[in-house]
């Protein structure tokens, strides 16, 4: 009996490389840092949310995006309240007046409550939206990128640090998943407590589940030989430390020179490139002390390149828009003016939608099969005798 494999008709569902998602998210975050226009920031948050909805999986870390949205909303509210409480009257358009609290002479220049002007409230709103949009972009990367695959792609010199970062990033999604599972189990048992009354019945099982997961992770790491290092001479370790430290200092000084217009040109791109070169050399040399075997290494294909390029293109176009017409990117507060939406920044933000439109679908976002008829992904795995 011969076996004939059925050729798939479309793109098979798969998850992209986590590095591609992080480059995409960092590009959007850079684009958000270049504007305080609330319309552009709202559009950017909508773009990030749509990509997450279209491309996230059913993994525990994919369920944490809602928490980042709530955290962003809290940031906006706190920034506005901060402007209202601490001197919100710097403006000509007074909205309302609160009873002012007198302060001693040592706190001269600080005012509590009093008149609240629209200029200060809108300033706090714009700043809060900018920071919230950047937080949402980072949350989108956490919801889309697989932290375990990210650890697999880390350089050998950063393996221990990468493990700690990956474990720290996966704690919150795992706790959210455990809390949801415990709440569903309580409802099945007929528990009707809600709010603070249900906290005692949820907290202990969630902490117990987190402890069991930690023990299972430790056992898995020990069974796979984690921490095994190669024999490296002391001079090599010293050279690695010097190269990495010098590279990081060069990168920091180069970024300062690139961002500060008054800094000398020698502190900009040349020093930044030199720092990157030294850091890469140190990481490549330090990776010899960690012995790792690679099973099915993650490769960058068209989907990964599309996602990374869309984020970098969004950041590049937004930076170009600040050079062309920065007035529309930073709405005027004195005098008050309705924010306008320029076309170039809109195109820059909409470029972030390319992974949701042209990228490969995630395994959980694949179209469901009809009853009695295998789906597209299932047909690709079937064999006809």
TITOR-795182 format. One record per residue (C-alpha): residue in one letter; x, y, z. Coordinates in steps of 0.05 Angstrom, whole numbers, plus 32768, in hexadecimal, padded with zeros to 4 digits. Layout:
TITOR-795182
aXYZ;...
END
This chain:
TITOR-795182
x800080008000;x801E80427FEC;x801680808016;x800A80C27FF3;x800E8102801C;x7FDA8137800E;x7FFA817A7FFF;x7FDF81B48029;x7FB881E98003;x7FCB8224802E;x7FFC823B8063;x8001820C809D;x7FF4822980E2;x80338235810B;x80508263813F;x80838297812C;x80C8829E814A;x80C382C5818C;x80FB82F38176;x80D08309813C;x8096831B8169;x80C483428198;x80E28369815F;x809B83788146;x8084838E818B;x80C283B88199;x80B983DB8156;x807183ED8168;x8089840481AD;x80BD8432818D;x8086844D8160;x805B845B819D;x8095847F81BF;x809984B18185;x805384CE818D;x802084E581C1;x7FE784E9818F;x7FAE84C381B1;x7F8E84AE816F;x7FCF848F8157;x7FDB846E819A;x7F958451819C;x7F9F84378155;x7FE184178169;x7FC183F481A5;x7F8A83DB8177;x7FBD83C08146;x7FE3839C817C;x7FA3837F8198;x7F8B83678154;x7FCD83448146;x7FCA8322818A;x7F83830A817E;x7F9482EF8139;x7FD782CF8148;x7FD882B98191;x7FD4827081A6;x7FB3824D81E0;x7FF3824E820A;x7FF0826A8251;x801A82A7823F;x7FE982B98208;x7FB482C8823B;x7FD98301825D;x7FCB83378229;x7F8B834C824C;x7FB3835B828B;x7FE183898264;x7FA483AE8249;x7F8B83B8828F;x7FD083CE82A6;x7FD28401826E;x7F8E841C8282;x7FA7842382CA;x7FE4844982B1;x7FB8847B828C;x7F8B848682C8;x7FC6848F82F7;x7FE784C182C9;x7FA884EB82C5;x7F9D84E88310;x7FE584FC831C;x7FDB853A82F1;x7F9B854B8316;x7FB88541835C;x7FFB85638351;x7FF085A58330;x7FBC859A82FB;x7FAE85E482F2;x7FE585F882C1;x7FB8860E8289;x7F8486418274;x7F498611826D;x7F34860182B4;x7F0585C482B8;x7EF685C58302;x7F1585DA8344;x7F2685AC837F;x7F3585C483C6;x7F8085D283C7;x7FAA85B483FF;x7FDF85E5841A;x802685CB841E;x806285E38447;x809786108429;x80C685D58421;x809785BB83EB;x809785FB83C3;x808485F0837A;x805685B5838A;x800C85BE838E;x7FD7858C83A5;x7F9485918382;x7F7885D58372;x7F6485EA832B;x7F6485B382F7;x7F7185C982AF;x7F6185A48270;x7FA985AC8257;x7FC685868292;x7F91854F828F;x7F9C85448244;x7FE78545824F;x7FE1850D8282;x7FB284E88254;x7FE284EC8219;x801F84D78242;x7FF8849E8262;x7FDF8485821E;x802684868203;x8041845C823D;x8005842E823B;x800E842181F1;x8056840D81FD;x804183DE8235;x800C83BF8208;x804183B381D2;x806C838E8204;x802F8367821B;x8021835481D3;x8067833781CD;x805D8310820E;x801B82F581F4;x803682E081B0;x807D82CA81BE;x808B828581DB;x80BB82918216;x80D6824A8212;x80E8825381C9;x8107829681DA;x81348274820D;x8148824281D8;x815E827B81AA;x8187829F81DF;x81D282A181D6;x81FA82718201;x821A82A9822A;x81D582C2823F;x81B6827F824C;x81B382848298;x819A82CC8296;x816882BA825F;x814D82818289;x814082AF82C3;x811E82E28296;x80F382AD8274;x80DD829082B7;x80CD82D682D1;x80A482E78292;x807D82A68295;x806982AE82DF;x803082DE82D4;x800F82B7829A;x8015827682C1;x7FF4829682FE;x7FBC82B182D3;x7FB0826C82B6;x7FB2824B82FA;x7F81827E8316;x7F51827282DD;x7F55822682E6;x7F49822B8331;x7F0D82598326;x7EEE822882F4;x7EF881EF8325;x7ED78216835C;x7E9A82258330;x7E9481DB831F;x7E9481CB836A;x7E5D81FE8376;x7E8582358398;x7E6182778393;x7E9182A683B7;x7EAB82E1838E;x7EDA831A8398;x7F03831C83D7;x7EDC82E383F6;x7EF482B383C0;x7F3D82CA83C6;x7F4D829983FE;x7F32825E83D6;x7F5882728398;x7F9B828B83B3;x7FB2824A83D5;x7FA4821C8398;x7FC5824E8369;x800482528394;x80058206839A;x80008200834F;x803882328345;x8064820B8376;x805781C98351;x806781EA830F;x80A98204832B;x80BC81BF8344;x80AB81A08301;x80D481D582DD;x810F81C8830B;x810A817D82FF;x8107818782B4;x814481B582B5;x816B818482DF;x8159814982B2;x817281708275;x81B581808293;x81A981CA829F;x81E581EF82B9;x821A81C38298;x825381EF8283;x829281E3825C;x82D981EC8272;x82ED82348262;x832F82538278;x832E828D82A8;x834C82BC8274;x831482AD8244;x82DF82BC827A;x830382FE828A;x830583108240;x82BB83018238;x82A9832D8273;x82D383678259;x82B683628213;x826E835E822B;x82778397825D;x829A83C3822A;x826583B381F6;x822C83C68225;x824E84078238;x8259841781EE;x8210840881DE;x81F984358217;x8227846E8202;x8214846581B9;x81CA846881C8;x81D584A881F0;x81FC84C681B7;x81C684B28184;x818D84CE81AD;x81AE850F81C4;x81B38542818B;x81E8856A81B0;x8217852E81B9;x82548525818C;x824B84FA814F;x828184C98168;x825284B681A1;x821A84A28172;x821A846B813E;x8265845B813E;x8267844E8189;x822584288186;x823F83FA814F;x828083EF8174;x825A83DD81B4;x822E83AC818F;x826B838B816F;x828E838381B2;x824F836781D3;x82438335819B;x828C831E819E;x8287831581E9;x824682EE81E4;x826182C281AD;x82A082B381D6;x827982A98217;x8249827881F6;x827F824381F4;x82788235823E;x8230821E8237;x822581DC8212;x81E181D781F3;x81C581A981BE;x819381C5818C;x8158819A8177;x813181B8813E;x814D81FE8143;x811C82368134;x8128825480F0;x8112829780D6;x80E48290809A;x80B882C08074;x808682C980AD;x80BC82DD80DF;x80DC830D80AF;x8098832D80A0;x8088833780EA;x80CC835480FB;x80CD838180BD;x8087839C80CB;x809B83B28111;x80DD83D080FB;x80BA83F380C0;x8086841180F0;x80BD842D811C;x80E4844880E1;x80A8846B80C1;x809384898103;x80DA84A4810D;x80D784C180C7;x809484E180D7;x80B485058112;x80E6852480E2;x80B1853880AF;x8078855480D8;x807F854A8124;x8046857B8135;x801085478125;x80348512814F;x8032853E818D;x7FEE85608193;x7FF085A781AC;x7FDA85B481F3;x7FE385FF81F3;x7FB8861281D0;x7F8C85D581D2;x7F8385B4818E;x7F6085758176;x7F9585418164;x7F9B85348119;x7FAD84F280F8;x7FE584FA80C5;x7FE884C4808E;x803184AE8096;x802B849A80E0;x7FEA847680D1;x800D844E809C;x8046844080CD;x801584258101;x7FED83FC80CF;x802C83D980B9;x802983B580FB;x7FEC838F80E2;x8014836980AE;x8021832C80DB;x7FD6832580E7;x7FC58329809D;x7FFF83088079;x802082DE80AE;x8013829480B9;x7FD8828480E6;x7FE5826B812D;x7FD18223813E;x7F96823A8168;x7F80826D8133;x7F7B823980FC;x7F36823180DC;x7F0D81FA80FD;x7EFA81BD80D6;x7EB281AE80C4;x7E8F817280E4;x7EA3813380C0;x7ED681578095;x7F20815F80A8;x7F3C81A580AA;x7F7381C0807F;x7FAA81B280B2;x7F8E816C80BE;x7F8B815D8073;x7FD4816E806C;x7FE68138809F;x7FB881038083;x7FD280CB8057;x7FA980A58024;x7FB8805B801E;
END
